[in-house]
């Protein structure tokens, strides 16, 4: 019942928004997101990390295709649900100062998107998973198209074509997999049990990896991301970067490693190289950005590149590091994009060179921004440090040269983040920034919880690793058994 509620509550609330008053849309959306968070908390307290998949609903759905409505929560899903449903109320709250045309549709789409993403994380049938995967894309598309800035038609067309193109290859692979077993089933147990010839696994690997590399995104499939993040309304940018890209990372763990292990073993290092090159490339591009929001967009590419490389080591340290880092990246990137939104509300600009001296008028804002910025460069005691350390260790064990490129994001990230902070917050006030005032209570309600989460997960990363440990070991065991490695 918990699992079903986590899907239906936000989706039903999102659809119901269309019949509710425009003036109360944001408050009702926040209540729905908080209720979903409450269900997540209740689920966590009844969840046993060592008991496998729990809170299962498994009933026949499309019999002639062998599709079941099979949902459940294991340790990997639980971490993703905590991330998704902690961030959703903060993202909705962050929009309270902004007025969006047709607010009930805007917030309704956000809630439907949240429910669909939860569906991706709990689906235990591959076809059902694909439906939620595509369902999450639809509200994202309209959020960018109708409420974005700039050439939204061009930007959303590119975003939609990229993601749809990859998804179609994944659908073909899912259909092929469903036809291989004796029961023509897409259930996770049937798909995991398949013994696919090694030479065939390459094609399945490429079909799935293309969809995930676009969604994450991994270099060179990233070109849709900077414009989409920069010109989307801030809540949509936060949902895309904080949660939606995690669908791709999660899916590599859930559907690639156990299903096509020989292909991962043979060709995974190529994707690791691309991911590591992407870290260096995105960091270098971020260094020269003049637009703060675009800088954070490229920074996100660099961070998820390292996570991708760590996952493909198929080691316990790499997968556990990815779980910690996915949580950290989601929290930090939402904080960074909200900083952008605070500045944009006041100055109608993201131009780094137009700012300066803001800490003189807003010391609390400067301090909170500093903590989020330091977390994004993995300062010890912040949430990104444990995961980044684990990921770099796991990649180094596979190949020190790949680690060198993947680790470049640590150095370059510190350079461009400190430089941008210096230009925005330090120095002297100018005619434009002189009128900037301290953040108010609503901004504090968004930024202070983010800062608290940064220190909670930085000081206590075992909260995450304890939840995911057994599920991660189960994935690795399936992988190693299939490629013939003794554990």
Protein Blocks (a to p, Z undefined) as FASTA:
>chain_A
ZZmmmmmmmmmmmmmmmmpcfklmmmmmmmmmmmmmmmmmmmmmmpcfknopahiacddf
blmnopacdddddfklmmmmmmmmmmmmmmmmmmmmpccehkllmmmmmmmmmmmmmmmm
mocbfklmmmmmmmmmmmmmmmmmmmmghjfklmmmmmmmmmmmmmmmmmmmmmmmmmmm
mnopabfklmmmpccdfklmmmmmmmmmmmmmmmmpccfklmmmmmmmmmpcfklmmmmm
mmmmmmmmmmmmmmmmmmmmmlmmmmmmmmmmmmmmmmmmmmmmmmmpcbfklmmmmmmm
mmmmmmmmmmmnopaklmmmmmmmmmmmmmmmmmmmmmmmmmmmmnopabfklgghklmm
mmmlmmmmmmmmmmmnopghiaklmmmmmmmmmmmmmomklmmmmmmmmmmmmmmmmmmm
mmmmgcjddfklmmpccddfklmmmmmmmmmmmmmmmmmmmlmmmmmmmmmmmmmmmmmm
mnopaZZ
